[in-house]
Amino acid sequence: MEEELLLPEREREREKRTWTVSWGSFLEELKKLIRIAAPMVVVTVSRYLLQLIAVMMAGHLGELSLSGIALASSFANVTGFSLLLGTAGALETLCGQAYGAEQYHKLGTFTCCAMVSLVFVSIPVSVLWIFMEDLLTLLGQDPSIARVAGKYSCWLIPALFGYALHQSLIRYFLAQSLIFPMLFSSCVILCFHLPLCWLLVFKLELGIIGSALSVGVSYWLNVIFLGLYIKYSSACEKTRFWISVDIFMSMKEFFRLAIPSALMMCLEWWSFELLVLLSGLLPNPVLQTSSLSICLTIVTLHFLIPYSVGSAASIRISNELGAWNPHAAPTAVVAALILNIVEVVSVSIILFCCRHVLGYAYTSRKEVVNYTAELVPLLSLLIIVDSLQGVLSGVARGSGWQHIGAYANLGAYYLVGIPLAVVLCFILHFEGKGLLIGILMGTTTQAILLALATSLTNWEKQAAVARERTLGGTS
């Protein structure tokens, strides 16, 4: 009875209502998703371009600088940025459900808790980056390349802490569907980042140090802008937060979701990086690695779109579950999947039709272009399946069953995908095609497992868990 009194009146009314799917409700949900997902694509791409521009600028300093920075960026993504991105995914559950339940104070508390937690997580990662040169040398990398990579990673540490805060703030705004501040900030900072990077690298002659510093400055400017918006905008008046004892009491709940959320992201990310390393062991490593890198670069670039759609679906689902409207969650899932299918099928057809010229965007070597064309049919299938799992992973984050997603990713990639890739590549001698087929099978398995988990989800139970999470405990 006491718990019932805690519920807002509109929630009790929804509990008594029988909800039915209609074409009108589906279209309305689709519009809501598009209004969130479309600007989120810009925000996500802008974040990706900050590091890409820094690498491209430094690449003009010479082959050694390009090799060192590319290696450092890959190492930094695997050990740091992917970890923080995955960990921050817990907020898509916590903040989204808190906002849906109108527990605005808890939304701010969870955000502040995440910011403090991610800063603490960044400390051991930064120590690891300090010793990157020694680690890379120990792993057999060329000492001169390892030296450049180590130097770059040390100066990239400020960017790591800025990224930790930035990811937390993005989830804070996303939970409230406040997209414009993120969109404006990302676009302005990206336009500022290009001349800033050029100034630091070439004009001030800081070289690779300037390249790393430009990334850090841009992330921190994003944090400052979004922080000022929270402080002074009336849109954030109800959810405005500050450091209090509540954030430390919320850490257990945060890490209970953050750890499996981080594993979901990292297990998948690491498997793709492992694929590139395996390609270097083939008889013709230059051809195989170049072609496979082109394919995986395209997959990574395109994944920013389904990731954004998945984030939009995550927030819509978590908002509805928090508001005790469990029957609306499946509508959000279906709308996100249909939106994703229309986009990904179009992209895959375009890639397939352009397969014979696609490689020229990355290289002028005829051999690499031709081999890339042979891989494109597999690439098109991989993009379709990877997009599907990207959206379903967003559903997992919004529903709060990240632990199921973590188990699914572990089994899909490390019990199916990678072993199959090794067998096809090195035992059956399919070479690069074998590696791509292996990761395709792993991604397909992941998508099937996530689809099964989604179809078997008891949305009423998830709404009850969300209600307990947002209305129980400290507030």
C-alpha positions in Angstrom: 0.0 0.0 0.0 2.9 2.3 0.8 4.5 1.6 -2.5 1.2 2.3 -4.3 1.0 5.8 -2.7 4.4 6.6 -4.1 3.2 6.1 -7.7 2.1 9.2 -9.5 -1.7 9.3 -10.3 -1.1 8.9 -14.1 0.9 5.7 -13.5 -1.9 4.1 -11.5 -4.3 5.0 -14.3 -2.0 3.4 -16.9 -1.8 0.3 -14.8 -5.5 -0.1 -15.1 -5.6 0.6 -18.8 -5.5 -2.0 -21.6 -3.0 -0.9 -24.2 -3.3 -2.0 -27.8 -1.0 -1.5 -30.8 -2.3 0.8 -33.5 -0.9 2.2 -36.7 -1.2 5.7 -35.2 0.8 4.8 -32.1 3.4 3.1 -34.2 3.9 6.2 -36.4 4.0 8.5 -33.3 6.7 6.3 -31.8 8.6 6.3 -35.1 8.6 10.1 -35.2 9.9 10.2 -31.6 12.7 7.9 -32.5 13.7 9.8 -35.5 13.7 13.1 -33.6 16.2 11.6 -31.2 18.2 9.3 -33.5 18.9 11.7 -36.4 20.7 14.4 -34.3 22.4 11.6 -32.2 24.0 10.4 -35.5 25.6 13.8 -35.9 26.7 13.9 -32.2 28.2 10.4 -32.5 29.9 11.1 -35.8 31.3 14.4 -34.5 32.8 12.6 -31.5 34.4 10.0 -33.8 35.8 12.7 -36.1 37.7 14.5 -33.3 40.2 11.6 -33.0 40.2 10.9 -36.8 41.1 14.5 -37.7 43.9 14.4 -35.1 45.3 11.2 -36.6 45.0 12.6 -40.2 46.8 15.9 -39.2 49.6 14.0 -37.6 49.9 11.7 -40.6 51.3 14.7 -42.6 54.2 14.7 -40.2 55.6 11.6 -41.7 55.1 7.8 -42.0 56.6 7.1 -38.6 54.3 9.6 -36.9 51.2 8.2 -38.7 52.2 4.6 -37.7 52.8 5.5 -34.1 49.6 7.5 -33.7 47.5 5.0 -35.5 48.9 2.3 -33.1 48.4 4.5 -30.1 44.8 5.4 -31.1 43.9 1.7 -31.6 45.4 0.8 -28.2 43.7 3.8 -26.5 40.3 2.8 -28.0 40.7 -0.8 -26.8 41.9 -0.1 -23.3 40.2 3.2 -22.5 37.6 4.8 -24.7 35.6 1.6 -25.4 35.7 0.9 -21.6 34.3 4.3 -20.7 31.7 4.3 -23.5 30.4 0.9 -22.4 30.5 1.8 -18.7 28.5 5.0 -19.3 25.8 2.8 -21.0 24.5 2.0 -17.6 23.0 5.5 -17.5 20.7 4.7 -20.4 18.9 2.4 -18.0 19.2 4.4 -14.8 18.7 8.0 -16.0 16.1 7.0 -18.6 14.0 5.1 -16.1 14.4 7.8 -13.4 13.2 10.5 -15.9 10.2 8.3 -17.0 9.3 7.8 -13.3 9.6 11.6 -12.7 12.3 11.0 -10.1 14.3 14.0 -11.4 16.6 14.2 -8.4 17.7 10.6 -9.0 18.5 11.3 -12.6 20.9 14.0 -11.5 22.3 11.8 -8.7 23.0 8.9 -11.1 24.7 11.3 -13.6 26.9 12.7 -10.9 27.7 9.2 -9.7 28.7 8.2 -13.2 31.0 11.2 -13.6 32.8 10.5 -10.4 33.0 6.7 -11.1 34.3 7.1 -14.6 37.0 9.5 -13.4 38.1 6.9 -11.0 38.1 4.2 -13.7 40.2 6.5 -15.9 43.0 6.7 -13.3 44.3 3.1 -13.8 43.8 3.4 -17.6 45.9 6.5 -17.6 48.7 4.7 -15.7 48.5 2.0 -18.4 48.9 4.6 -21.1 51.9 6.1 -19.4 53.7 2.7 -19.9 52.3 2.1 -23.4 55.8 2.3 -25.0 57.1 -0.4 -22.8 54.1 -2.6 -23.3 54.1 -2.2 -27.1 57.9 -3.0 -27.2 57.2 -6.1 -25.0 54.6 -7.2 -27.5 57.1 -7.0 -30.3 56.3 -3.7 -31.9 59.1 -1.7 -33.6 60.8 0.4 -30.9 60.7 3.7 -32.9 56.9 3.2 -33.6 56.3 2.3 -29.9 58.2 5.4 -28.8 55.9 7.7 -30.8 52.8 5.8 -29.7 53.9 6.1 -26.0 54.5 9.8 -26.3 51.1 10.4 -28.0 49.3 8.3 -25.4 50.7 10.2 -22.5 49.5 13.5 -24.0 46.1 11.9 -24.7 45.4 11.3 -21.0 43.6 14.7 -20.5 41.3 13.6 -23.3 40.5 10.4 -21.4 39.2 12.3 -18.4 37.3 14.8 -20.6 35.7 11.8 -22.4 34.6 10.3 -19.1 32.7 13.4 -18.1 31.4 14.0 -21.7 29.9 10.5 -22.0 28.1 10.9 -18.6 26.7 14.3 -19.7 25.5 12.9 -23.0 23.4 10.2 -21.2 22.0 12.9 -18.9 20.7 15.0 -21.8 19.7 11.9 -23.8 17.5 10.6 -21.0 15.5 13.8 -21.2 15.5 13.9 -25.0 17.3 17.2 -24.8 19.2 16.7 -28.1 19.7 20.3 -29.2 22.4 21.2 -26.6 24.5 18.1 -27.6 23.9 18.8 -31.3 24.9 22.4 -31.1 27.9 21.7 -28.9 29.2 18.9 -31.1 29.0 20.8 -34.3 30.5 24.0 -33.0 33.4 22.1 -31.3 34.1 20.0 -34.4 34.3 23.2 -36.5 36.7 24.6 -33.9 38.7 21.4 -33.6 40.0 21.4 -37.2 41.8 24.8 -37.0 42.8 24.1 -33.4 44.5 20.9 -34.5 46.3 22.6 -37.4 47.4 25.4 -35.1 48.9 23.1 -32.5 50.4 20.6 -34.9 51.9 22.9 -37.5 51.8 26.5 -36.5 53.1 26.0 -33.0 55.1 23.1 -34.2 54.0 20.8 -31.3 53.7 17.8 -33.7 52.2 14.7 -32.3 51.8 16.4 -28.9 49.6 19.1 -30.4 47.6 16.4 -32.1 46.8 14.7 -28.8 46.2 18.0 -27.0 43.7 19.1 -29.6 41.5 16.0 -28.8 41.7 16.8 -25.1 40.9 20.5 -25.5 37.8 19.6 -27.7 36.4 17.1 -25.2 36.8 19.5 -22.3 35.2 22.3 -24.3 32.3 20.0 -24.8 32.1 19.3 -21.1 32.3 23.0 -20.2 29.6 24.0 -22.7 27.2 21.2 -21.5 28.0 22.0 -17.9 27.1 25.7 -18.3 23.9 24.7 -20.1 22.9 22.5 -17.1 23.7 25.3 -14.7 21.9 28.1 -16.5 19.2 26.6 -18.6 15.6 26.3 -17.3 15.3 23.0 -19.2 17.6 21.4 -16.6 16.1 23.1 -13.5 14.3 19.9 -12.2 17.3 17.6 -12.9 20.2 19.9 -12.0 22.7 18.0 -9.8 25.6 18.6 -7.4 27.9 16.4 -5.4 26.3 14.9 -2.3 26.4 11.8 -0.2 23.7 10.3 -2.4 26.1 9.7 -5.3 28.2 7.4 -3.2 25.2 5.5 -2.1 24.2 5.0 -5.7 27.5 3.6 -6.8 26.6 0.0 -6.1 23.5 0.3 -8.3 25.5 2.0 -11.0 28.3 -0.5 -11.2 25.8 -3.4 -11.1 24.7 -2.3 -14.5 28.0 -0.6 -15.6 30.2 -3.6 -15.5 28.1 -5.9 -17.8 27.4 -2.8 -20.0 31.2 -2.3 -20.3 31.7 -6.0 -21.1 29.0 -5.8 -23.8 30.9 -3.0 -25.6 34.4 -4.2 -25.0 33.9 -7.9 -25.9 32.6 -6.9 -29.3 35.1 -4.1 -29.9 38.1 -6.4 -28.9 37.0 -9.1 -31.3 37.2 -6.8 -34.3 40.6 -5.6 -33.2 41.7 -9.2 -32.8 40.6 -9.8 -36.4 43.0 -7.2 -37.7 45.9 -8.7 -35.7 45.1 -12.2 -37.1 45.2 -10.8 -40.6 48.8 -9.8 -40.0 49.7 -13.5 -39.7 48.6 -14.4 -43.2 51.1 -15.2 -46.0 50.4 -11.9 -47.8 49.8 -9.6 -44.7 50.0 -6.3 -46.6 47.2 -7.2 -49.0 45.1 -9.1 -46.4 45.4 -6.5 -43.6 44.8 -3.6 -46.0 41.6 -5.0 -47.5 40.3 -6.2 -44.1 41.1 -2.8 -42.6 39.1 -1.1 -45.3 36.1 -3.4 -44.7 36.2 -3.0 -40.9 36.7 0.8 -41.2 33.5 0.9 -43.3 31.7 -1.3 -40.7 32.9 1.0 -37.9 31.8 4.2 -39.7 28.4 2.8 -40.5 27.9 1.4 -37.0 27.6 5.0 -35.7 24.2 5.1 -37.3 22.6 1.9 -35.7 24.4 2.8 -32.5 22.5 6.1 -32.5 19.2 4.4 -33.3 19.9 1.9 -30.5 20.6 4.8 -28.1 17.3 6.4 -29.1 15.4 3.1 -28.6 17.2 2.6 -25.3 16.0 6.0 -24.0 12.4 5.5 -25.3 12.2 2.1 -23.7 13.7 3.2 -20.4 11.4 6.2 -20.2 8.3 4.1 -20.8 9.4 1.4 -18.3 10.1 4.1 -15.7 6.7 5.7 -16.3 5.1 2.3 -15.8 4.0 2.0 -19.4 5.4 -1.5 -20.2 3.2 -2.1 -23.2 4.7 0.9 -25.1 8.2 -0.6 -25.0 7.6 -3.3 -27.7 6.4 -0.5 -30.0 9.6 1.3 -29.6 11.6 -1.9 -30.3 9.6 -2.6 -33.5 9.9 1.1 -34.7 13.7 1.1 -34.1 14.1 -2.2 -36.0 12.1 -1.1 -39.0 13.9 2.3 -39.1 17.2 0.4 -39.0 16.2 -2.1 -41.6 15.3 0.6 -44.1 18.6 2.4 -43.6 20.9 -0.6 -43.5 19.4 -2.4 -46.6 19.8 0.8 -48.6 23.5 1.2 -47.5 24.3 -2.5 -48.2 22.8 -2.3 -51.7 24.8 0.8 -52.5 28.0 -0.8 -51.2 27.4 -3.9 -53.3 26.8 -1.9 -56.4 30.0 0.2 -55.8 32.2 -2.8 -54.8 34.6 -2.5 -57.8 35.4 1.2 -57.0 35.0 1.2 -53.2 38.7 0.4 -52.6 39.9 3.5 -54.5 38.5 5.7 -51.6 41.4 4.3 -49.5 44.2 3.2 -51.9 45.3 3.3 -55.5 46.7 -0.2 -55.4 44.8 -2.3 -57.9 45.5 -5.5 -56.0 43.9 -4.2 -52.8 41.0 -2.7 -54.7 40.2 -6.0 -56.4 40.5 -8.1 -53.3 38.3 -5.6 -51.4 35.7 -6.0 -54.1 35.7 -9.8 -53.4 35.0 -9.1 -49.7 32.2 -6.6 -50.2 29.4 -9.2 -50.5 30.4 -10.5 -47.0 30.8 -6.9 -45.9 27.3 -6.1 -46.9 25.9 -9.0 -44.9 28.1 -8.0 -41.9 26.8 -4.5 -42.0 23.1 -5.7 -42.0 23.7 -8.1 -39.1 25.9 -5.7 -37.1 23.3 -3.0 -37.4 20.6 -5.3 -36.1 22.6 -6.2 -33.1 23.5 -2.5 -32.6 19.8 -1.7 -32.2 19.1 -4.7 -30.0 22.0 -3.8 -27.8 20.3 -0.5 -27.2 17.2 -2.3 -26.3 19.2 -4.3 -23.7 20.6 -1.1 -22.2 17.2 0.5 -22.0 15.6 -2.6 -20.5 18.3 -3.1 -17.9 19.5 -6.6 -18.9 23.0 -5.7 -19.8 24.2 -8.9 -18.1 22.3 -11.0 -20.7 24.0 -8.9 -23.4 27.4 -9.5 -21.9 26.9 -13.3 -21.9 25.5 -13.2 -25.4 28.6 -11.3 -26.7 31.0 -13.5 -24.9 29.5 -16.7 -26.4 28.9 -15.2 -29.8 32.4 -13.8 -30.4 34.7 -16.0 -28.3 33.0 -19.4 -28.6 31.7 -19.0 -32.2 33.1 -16.0 -34.2 36.8 -16.0 -33.4 37.3 -19.8 -33.3 35.4 -20.2 -36.6 37.5 -17.3 -38.1 40.7 -19.1 -37.1 39.6 -22.4 -38.5 38.4 -20.9 -41.8 41.5 -18.7 -42.2 44.4 -20.8 -41.1 43.2 -24.4 -41.4 40.8 -24.3 -44.4 42.9 -21.5 -46.0 40.1 -19.1 -46.7 42.5 -16.3 -45.6 40.9 -12.9 -45.3 37.5 -14.2 -46.4 37.6 -16.8 -43.6 38.2 -14.1 -41.0 35.3 -12.0 -42.3 33.0 -15.1 -42.4 34.0 -15.9 -38.8 33.2 -12.5 -37.5 30.0 -12.5 -39.6 28.9 -15.7 -37.9 29.8 -14.3 -34.5 27.8 -11.2 -35.1 24.9 -13.2 -36.5 24.9 -15.4 -33.3 25.0 -12.3 -31.2 22.0 -10.8 -33.0 20.0 -14.0 -32.7 20.7 -14.3 -29.0 19.7 -10.6 -28.4 16.6 -11.0 -30.6 15.6 -14.1 -28.5 16.2 -12.2 -25.3 14.1 -9.3 -26.6 11.2 -11.5 -27.8 11.1 -13.3 -24.4 11.3 -10.2 -22.3 8.5 -9.8 -19.8 7.9 -6.0 -20.1 5.6 -5.9 -17.1 8.3 -7.4 -15.0 10.9 -5.0 -16.4 8.6 -2.1 -15.5 8.3 -3.4 -12.0 12.1 -3.7 -11.7 12.4 -0.1 -13.0 9.8 1.1 -10.5 11.7 -0.6 -7.6 14.9 0.9 -8.9 13.7 4.5 -9.2 11.2 4.6 -6.3 13.1 2.4 -3.8 16.2 3.2 -1.9 17.6 6.6 -1.5 16.3 9.5 -3.5 
